Amino acid sequence: MRRDELEHAIRAATQIIKDDQVIIIGSQSILGSYTEDQLPAEATMSPEIDIAPMRDADADALSDQLSFDVGEWSEFHATYGFYIEGVGKRTAILPPDWEYRLVGVRSEATNNAAGLCLDPHDLCVAKLMAHREKDFEFVRALVDARLIDPVVLQQRLASIDLALVQSDQDIDVLDYRQRNAIAWAAALTS
């Protein structure tokens, strides 16, 4: 994935949902902070951009519309080689105050609409809390490239109050994931 493809996705998504802002939740939000030339290959290999509508009203319907119009196996995907997955804001488990650290992507290429990308450390927290092997590889590549500070990562992981997390997942599972992610990040500093 490249920055110009992210901008294209922002433009397409905001036109479809008729709003001038969207949130980039998934791994490709890293392109809001770094160009593809600054990133390791593991950070830009996904053809999927997870986008959440800003508005809470009709968020589920708007997310579904994105997935239908420009999602996997759509004409958009066949034409451009990447696709948009419509998601909700609660798709990712994020540390407190993540909304205040969003990184804006707005340009002529986005038709001056804004894609609000997760801060790189917040993105890595979400990846580690998802607890998939590919996510650990993604975060490891960013740490190895010195784009993510493992100490900041540990602090943000530890700041998550699981009692406040709105998730369909069992609290014990989330607690395990949080403890495991903190230990994993701590091992990166030794």
Secondary structure in CASP SS format (residue, H / E / C, confidence):
PFRMAT SS
TARGET T0000
AUTHOR 0000-0000-0000
METHOD secondary structure of the structure
MODEL  1
M C 1.00
R C 1.00
R H 1.00
D H 1.00
E H 1.00
L H 1.00
E H 1.00
H H 1.00
A H 1.00
I H 1.00
R H 1.00
A H 1.00
A H 1.00
T H 1.00
Q H 1.00
I H 1.00
I H 1.00
K C 1.00
D C 1.00
D C 1.00
Q E 1.00
V E 1.00
I E 1.00
I E 1.00
I C 1.00
G C 1.00
S H 1.00
Q H 1.00
S H 1.00
I H 1.00
L H 1.00
G H 1.00
S C 1.00
Y C 1.00
T C 1.00
E C 1.00
D C 1.00
Q C 1.00
L C 1.00
P C 1.00
A H 1.00
E H 1.00
A H 1.00
T C 1.00
M C 1.00
S C 1.00
P C 1.00
E E 1.00
I E 1.00
D E 1.00
I E 1.00
A E 1.00
P E 1.00
M C 1.00
R C 1.00
D C 1.00
A C 1.00
D C 1.00
A H 1.00
D H 1.00
A H 1.00
L H 1.00
S H 1.00
D H 1.00
Q H 1.00
L H 1.00
S H 1.00
F H 1.00
D H 1.00
V H 1.00
G C 1.00
E C 1.00
W C 1.00
S C 1.00
E H 1.00
F H 1.00
H H 1.00
A H 1.00
T H 1.00
Y H 1.00
G C 1.00
F C 1.00
Y E 1.00
I E 1.00
E E 1.00
G E 1.00
V C 1.00
G C 1.00
K H 1.00
R H 1.00
T H 1.00
A C 1.00
I C 1.00
L C 1.00
P C 1.00
P C 1.00
D C 1.00
W H 1.00
E H 1.00
Y H 1.00
R H 1.00
L C 1.00
V E 1.00
G E 1.00
V E 1.00
R C 1.00
S C 1.00
E H 1.00
A H 1.00
T H 1.00
N C 1.00
N C 1.00
A C 1.00
A E 1.00
G E 1.00
L E 1.00
C E 1.00
L C 1.00
D C 1.00
P H 1.00
H H 1.00
D H 1.00
L H 1.00
C H 1.00
V H 1.00
A H 1.00
K H 1.00
L H 1.00
M H 1.00
A H 1.00
H C 1.00
R C 1.00
E H 1.00
K H 1.00
D H 1.00
F H 1.00
E H 1.00
F H 1.00
V H 1.00
R H 1.00
A H 1.00
L H 1.00
V H 1.00
D H 1.00
A C 1.00
R C 1.00
L C 1.00
I C 1.00
D C 1.00
P H 1.00
V H 1.00
V H 1.00
L H 1.00
Q H 1.00
Q H 1.00
R H 1.00
L H 1.00
A H 1.00
S C 1.00
I C 1.00
D C 1.00
L H 1.00
A H 1.00
L H 1.00
V C 1.00
Q C 1.00
S C 1.00
D C 1.00
Q C 1.00
D C 1.00
I H 1.00
D H 1.00
V H 1.00
L H 1.00
D H 1.00
Y H 1.00
R H 1.00
Q H 1.00
R H 1.00
N H 1.00
A H 1.00
I H 1.00
A H 1.00
W H 1.00
A H 1.00
A H 1.00
A H 1.00
L H 1.00
T C 1.00
S C 1.00
END
